[in-house]
Amino acid sequence: MASLSLSEMVTFSPNKNIPIHRWFYYREGYSKAFVEWALKTYQLDGPVLDPFCGVGTTLLTCKENNVQAYGCDVSPLARFVAQTKTRNYELEELQKEFSEIKKMEFTFPREGRVESWVSKRFNAQTFRELLHMKNFVEHEMKKSPLHGIALLALIDSTLRASNVERMGASLRRSTSKGYKPIKKFWLQKMDFMLKDLKKSEMTGPEPEIFEDDARVLRHFANESVSSIITSPPYLNKIEYASAYKLELALFFEEPKTQLRSFVGENVKEREVESDLPIVDAYMHDMDKCLKQMYRVLTNEGKAVINVAGGAFPDRIVKSDEMLIEHAIEYGFEVEDNIVARTIDAYQRHSGFMGKVNERVFVLVKK
Ligand SMILES: C[S@@+](CC[C@H](N)C(=O)[O-])C[C@H]1O[C@@H](n2cnc3c(N)ncnc32)[C@H](O)[C@@H]1O
C-alpha cells in the first residue's frame, strides 16, 4: 500500500483487494490507504469523526488501527454497509451457522409476477427467487448472528443477478439478460466474506454509526471529537439515489428514502440571484457542515477533507478553493492543501475548458 500515490488513494479502487473493505463497491468512497496516510501524516488523535461516512472506510480503518471512530450518513444503504463491515464477530459462530444454511433446500415459487420498474430489471424467475431469499434473510434469519452478513451478501448479489449494470451515477442494460442463480451468488459472497473475516484481526473498538445529517450533527456535543477525516459530496454531485436505486428500492423502502446528494438539495426552494444556483445552494449547505465540524472539534483538532471542484457545461467552479476560504472565515487555520489529482474538463463544442482539481486540505481549529 505504501507505494500508492495520493491520486490513487483518494479513489475506492485500492479497497478492491483489501479484506472487508471490498464487501461492497462504493464508487464515491476513498481508500483505506488514504485514511492511514491521513492518520499518520497529520498525527491525528481519536476519537475520529466522519460526518459523511459512506460505507465506512474511515471507520473500518480507524478500527483496524485501534482508534475510536464515529460516523454518520444520510443513506440507509451506506450506513448498513458501514455497520456490517465494522462489527466485531464471533467467527466460529458464523461458520457454524453458515454450514447449516449451505445444507438447506430452498423451494422457490415457479410462478407469480409483480410488475414494477424493479421486477423489469430481472429475469422473471431470478426475481421470484430474489424475493424469496430476501424474505428468508429478513425474517427467518432475523435473530441469527449471520443476519447482517447474509443481508449484505444478498444486497451485493442483487445487481449481479439483474439485467442492468452501474454506469457512473445511473443504471444501464447489461448484455446478459437470462436467468441468474441468486442463491449461488449469495452463498459465494457469504463464503468470501467469512474468509475475509478469518484473514483480518478485528480487535479494535467498534465505531458508532448514526443516522444524522452533516449539516446538523445532532448526535455530537461541542468539542467531542479530536479529528475529522471525510469526503463530502462534490459539487458535480453524484445522484446517490439513482446509482443505488435498485438496492434502495428492494431493501430500504425507497419511497421513504428521499436520497439525493443532500448537500445543495434546496436549490429550487431558495431564492438565489446567481446564474448557477446549484453553486450557491451547495456552498450554503457546505457552510453549515463546516460550522458543525468546527463546533464538534476540540481546540487544535484537525479536519482532513478530500473534495473536488465542479465542471459545468460552460464553466469550471472552484468550489474546493471556495470551501477553504469559507473555512478560514469560520476560524480554521489551513495546515496543508494538496492537489491530489487534476481532471481536464471539455466543452462539447469548443474543446478544452480547464482543469478541475481534486484536493486534500487539512484544517486546524484555532
Ligand atoms: C463522497 S461519499 C463518502 C464516501 C466515504 N468516504 C467512503 O469511503 O465510503 C459522500 C457521502 O455523503 C453522504 N451524504 C450526502 N449528504 C449528506 C449529509 N447532508 N449528511 C450526511 N451524509 C451525507 C452520501 O450518502 C455519501 O455516502
The ligand as an ORCA input file, in Angstrom:
! r2SCAN-3c Opt
* xyz 0 1
  C     -18.107     11.022     -1.089
  S     -19.193      9.954     -0.226
  C     -18.211      9.451      1.160
  C     -17.688      8.053      0.988
  C     -16.798      7.556      2.120
  N     -15.594      8.350      2.277
  C     -16.410      6.095      1.890
  O     -15.232      5.790      1.666
  O     -17.329      5.252      1.855
  C     -20.287     11.109      0.479
  C     -21.361     10.506      1.370
  O     -22.088     11.575      1.948
  C     -23.419     11.148      2.153
  N     -24.182     12.387      2.361
  C     -24.629     13.259      1.447
  N     -25.195     14.310      2.045
  C     -25.083     14.105      3.392
  C     -25.450     14.858      4.556
  N     -26.057     16.032      4.441
  N     -25.156     14.354      5.773
  C     -24.540     13.153      5.905
  N     -24.187     12.388      4.840
  C     -24.434     12.860      3.610
  C     -23.755     10.318      0.924
  O     -24.793      9.410      1.200
  C     -22.405      9.616      0.675
  O     -22.383      8.337      1.260
*
